[in-house]
Amino acid sequence: MKKPIYDKLEDIPQIDRDEANYQLATDGPNAGKYVLIIDGTHPVMVKNSQLLSKESQREIEKQQAVAAAVAQKDAEISRLSGELQTAKIQPGLPAGQVAVTAADAQLINQFKALGEFDEVKKKVEEHATLKEQTDATNRKTLLTEAAKTHGLDPDAFILLAEPEKLAESLEKREVPDEKSPDKKVTHYFVKHKDANGADTTTVLGEFVKTNERFKAFLPSLIPVDSGGKQIKIPNTKVGDTPSDKPAASSYINSTYKRPDAAATKTE
């Protein structure tokens, strides 16, 4: 395992200097020292990503619960307001008082426990914004997982997929591994039907290579490491193990094979 920090440039092994594996920190506790550059595949980064994902999910669930409670109370307020307006015109009550049922009076007291009217109103008005932010987070998570599964650069893929609303058509499937039928591998598919209603669902890798919007940017979808070298990505056949060929030629020249398609011979 590489040493995480060096005090001086000359202390760094020559091979690491040649490959630019260390970078001079300009701020923070390690300012002035040379720090190891960790890419997204490092176990530390993977674990960090998992923890952040869990924390983000907990926050989303908390926000959704608050939004649901506010929406429910907003509906109750609307109903009670209507009943109060009706009660105002009923005779037999002192000025400034209206008749409500005991159940409604209890609901009003429960509403008061939520805070002042302006506070509750603000929460109701923020509900739409909260839902939009939650949906955006969920889309980004889905697109990131799909990109990583198929060896694509997540940031580049998201920039292309968001305007096309591709997240709405993505479906995660566990499909048989061609090399080990008793095992399964995870792949993402782009669901679609043609004009006749026939299923033309395509595995994500084949989609980005044939779709007019994506194929022109294919070189940008292939990730590179911190030194600018292209990273090896999985072979584009469903169920295949990672290829040892250079990423660009392997990715661009090969084709995805749908798991439900008839077996074909590739050269």
Rosetta blueprint (number, residue, H / E / L):
1 M L
2 K L
3 K L
4 P L
5 I E
6 Y E
7 D L
8 K L
9 L H
10 E H
11 D H
12 I L
13 P L
14 Q H
15 I H
16 D H
17 R H
18 D H
19 E L
20 A L
21 N L
22 Y E
23 Q E
24 L E
25 A L
26 T L
27 D L
28 G L
29 P L
30 N L
31 A L
32 G L
33 K L
34 Y E
35 V E
36 L E
37 I L
38 I L
39 D L
40 G L
41 T L
42 H L
43 P H
44 V H
45 M H
46 V H
47 K H
48 N H
49 S H
50 Q H
51 L H
52 L H
53 S H
54 K H
55 E H
56 S H
57 Q H
58 R H
59 E H
60 I H
61 E H
62 K H
63 Q H
64 Q H
65 A H
66 V H
67 A H
68 A H
69 A H
70 V H
71 A H
72 Q H
73 K H
74 D H
75 A H
76 E H
77 I H
78 S H
79 R H
80 L H
81 S H
82 G H
83 E H
84 L H
85 Q H
86 T H
87 A H
88 K H
89 I L
90 Q L
91 P L
92 G L
93 L L
94 P L
95 A L
96 G L
97 Q L
98 V L
99 A L
100 V L
101 T L
102 A H
103 A H
104 D H
105 A H
106 Q H
107 L H
108 I H
109 N H
110 Q H
111 F H
112 K H
113 A L
114 L L
115 G L
116 E L
117 F H
118 D H
119 E H
120 V H
121 K H
122 K H
123 K H
124 V H
125 E H
126 E L
127 H H
128 A H
129 T H
130 L H
131 K H
132 E H
133 Q H
134 T H
135 D H
136 A H
137 T H
138 N H
139 R H
140 K H
141 T H
142 L H
143 L H
144 T H
145 E H
146 A H
147 A H
148 K H
149 T H
150 H L
151 G L
152 L L
153 D L
154 P H
155 D H
156 A H
157 F H
158 I H
159 L H
160 L H
161 A H
162 E L
163 P L
164 E L
165 K L
166 L H
167 A H
168 E H
169 S L
170 L E
171 E E
172 K E
173 R E
174 E E
175 V E
176 P E
177 D L
178 E L
179 K L
180 S L
181 P L
182 D L
183 K L
184 K E
185 V E
186 T E
187 H E
188 Y E
189 F E
190 V E
191 K L
192 H L
193 K E
194 D L
195 A L
196 N L
197 G L
198 A L
199 D E
200 T L
201 T L
202 T E
203 V E
204 L H
205 G H
206 E H
207 F H
208 V H
209 K H
210 T H
211 N L
212 E H
213 R H
214 F H
215 K H
216 A L
217 F L
218 L H
219 P H
220 S H
221 L H
222 I L
223 P L
224 V E
225 D L
226 S L
227 G L
228 G L
229 K L
230 Q E
231 I L
232 K L
233 I L
234 P E
235 N L
236 T L
237 K E
238 V L
239 G L
240 D L
241 T L
242 P E
243 S L
244 D L
245 K L
246 P L
247 A H
248 A H
249 S H
250 S H
251 Y H
252 I H
253 N H
254 S L
255 T L
256 Y L
257 K E
258 R L
259 P L
260 D L
261 A L
262 A L
263 A L
264 T L
265 K L
266 T L
267 E L
